[in-house]
Amino acid sequence: MISALPSVPLSVGAHRVIKGVRVEHLCGDPSLSPEQDSELMLRIARTALKALQTEVTEPTLFEPAQFTEKEPAHAH
Amino acid sequence: MPAEIRVLHYINQFFAGIGGEDANDLPIEIREGPIGPGRLLDQKLGDRGTVIATVFSGDNYFVEEEDVSVGKVRDALERFKPDLVVAGPAFDAGRYGLACTLVCQAASELGIPAVTGMVEDNAGVLANGKDIYTVPTGENPADMASIIDRMIALGLKLASKEAIGPAVVDDYIPHGIRREVIREKAGAERAVDMALALALGKPFISDIKIRQYDVVTAPPPIQNMAETTVALLTTAGIVPRGNPDGQRDGAGARKWVSYDIEGVNALTLGEWESVHSGFKGYIYNSVNPNYALPLPALRGLEALGVIKKVHNEFFSIVGGGCPVTEAQQMGRGVAERLVRDGVQAVILEST
């Protein structure tokens, strides 16, 4: 599962947890350019597929590479 | 309440003295007067009541022929017109427990108070526990006498039409209903009292019963992703604009819905919206609903042959504040559909 608050599903025993961006925009980031935003969504989706193909025995977090460092513009 | 109440008792073949598992196909029978533990029930009622009739059945028979069995129970209730129905206790026997709860439900439907007793995780409680009064028991039939005392206490209260108090006070398995009450002390003071009691090892009753979560074994990894159909499930409450199925949010969330996305490459703002009110939904609703359901990315991976296909429908639940029991039921429903449709993997987008 993709979650913006991974500590919650991990604490109740979800097995394959993918870190999403934020609650309000889980699988993308509106502060990015459309191209970067699509790329981010694709990275999250690929991470989810990687998690599905990974053997796990306990709640495990999968983090998509290279999240944007920039503070999103809408965060106020 | 009449001075002496008329009680109808339900037991299984074992407690009726007919036999054990070898007799569990025994069809339902009705006799006048008490049998087995019903004698103890009758004795303990004393001048407060009498066991006028006993209904008994094989455990398998009752649940396998549920319509016939419940029909016969109803006939017996109409014939004997009891003031109270007592079923069991069933302890940890699942089919017996289920039969007891069905007997109690049949009685309630006819306006007859009913009480049963069994362990809290008996299949009967899990299936019908919200609708009936069940005294929590252990697994040991040697506790029969004290359990019957407790079933009588609750049963007499029900038969007298007295208001029933909270589960912890009136000794029944909670129905999961919360009522607003006014306490003498403010919440902060009560919290400190509880913290002190906890620190000193003294007993106290918490306002909230903390649930233990199910432990589920991780499914094995997917071996061949290129041959895998992947479904998408979001808890962001994504629905067609206008919310045609009336999805409710927060604690009102009770059902899952699914929508056809065959041939759809991306969700558009004009056609889709989020009805989740547990967060600021304006980004999903005015910028990009695909943030809650990464359909464009999955379509891209489908086109590349990374996955076989995106399942033709996606699933939508409104997640915020949804009770765990409701979530379990919704999860079961979605899982059954996925199995039926031959889906091998699911990505859950949980906000």
Boltz contact constraints between the chains, C-beta under 6 A:
constraints:
  - contact:
      token1: [A, 1]
      token2: [B, 348]
      max_distance: 6.0
  - contact:
      token1: [A, 1]
      token2: [B, 350]
      max_distance: 6.0
  - contact:
      token1: [A, 2]
      token2: [B, 349]
      max_distance: 6.0
  - contact:
      token1: [A, 3]
      token2: [B, 350]
      max_distance: 6.0
  - contact:
      token1: [A, 12]
      token2: [B, 213]
      max_distance: 6.0
  - contact:
      token1: [A, 13]
      token2: [B, 213]
      max_distance: 6.0
  - contact:
      token1: [A, 15]
      token2: [B, 218]
      max_distance: 6.0
  - contact:
      token1: [A, 23]
      token2: [B, 279]
      max_distance: 6.0
  - contact:
      token1: [A, 23]
      token2: [B, 351]
      max_distance: 6.0
  - contact:
      token1: [A, 24]
      token2: [B, 279]
      max_distance: 6.0
  - contact:
      token1: [A, 24]
      token2: [B, 280]
      max_distance: 6.0
  - contact:
      token1: [A, 24]
      token2: [B, 283]
      max_distance: 6.0
  - contact:
      token1: [A, 25]
      token2: [B, 283]
      max_distance: 6.0
  - contact:
      token1: [A, 25]
      token2: [B, 291]
      max_distance: 6.0
  - contact:
      token1: [A, 26]
      token2: [B, 291]
      max_distance: 6.0
  - contact:
      token1: [A, 26]
      token2: [B, 292]
      max_distance: 6.0
  - contact:
      token1: [A, 26]
      token2: [B, 349]
      max_distance: 6.0
  - contact:
      token1: [A, 26]
      token2: [B, 351]
      max_distance: 6.0
  - contact:
      token1: [A, 27]
      token2: [B, 291]
      max_distance: 6.0
  - contact:
      token1: [A, 27]
      token2: [B, 294]
      max_distance: 6.0
  - contact:
      token1: [A, 28]
      token2: [B, 291]
      max_distance: 6.0
  - contact:
      token1: [A, 30]
      token2: [B, 287]
      max_distance: 6.0
  - contact:
      token1: [A, 41]
      token2: [B, 294]
      max_distance: 6.0
  - contact:
      token1: [A, 41]
      token2: [B, 297]
      max_distance: 6.0
  - contact:
      token1: [A, 42]
      token2: [B, 297]
      max_distance: 6.0
  - contact:
      token1: [A, 45]
      token2: [B, 294]
      max_distance: 6.0
  - contact:
      token1: [A, 45]
      token2: [B, 297]
      max_distance: 6.0
  - contact:
      token1: [A, 45]
      token2: [B, 298]
      max_distance: 6.0
  - contact:
      token1: [A, 48]
      token2: [B, 347]
      max_distance: 6.0
  - contact:
      token1: [A, 49]
      token2: [B, 225]
      max_distance: 6.0
  - contact:
      token1: [A, 52]
      token2: [B, 222]
      max_distance: 6.0
  - contact:
      token1: [A, 52]
      token2: [B, 345]
      max_distance: 6.0
  - contact:
      token1: [A, 53]
      token2: [B, 221]
      max_distance: 6.0
  - contact:
      token1: [A, 53]
      token2: [B, 222]
      max_distance: 6.0
  - contact:
      token1: [A, 53]
      token2: [B, 225]
      max_distance: 6.0
  - contact:
      token1: [A, 54]
      token2: [B, 221]
      max_distance: 6.0
  - contact:
      token1: [A, 55]
      token2: [B, 221]
      max_distance: 6.0
  - contact:
      token1: [A, 56]
      token2: [B, 218]
      max_distance: 6.0
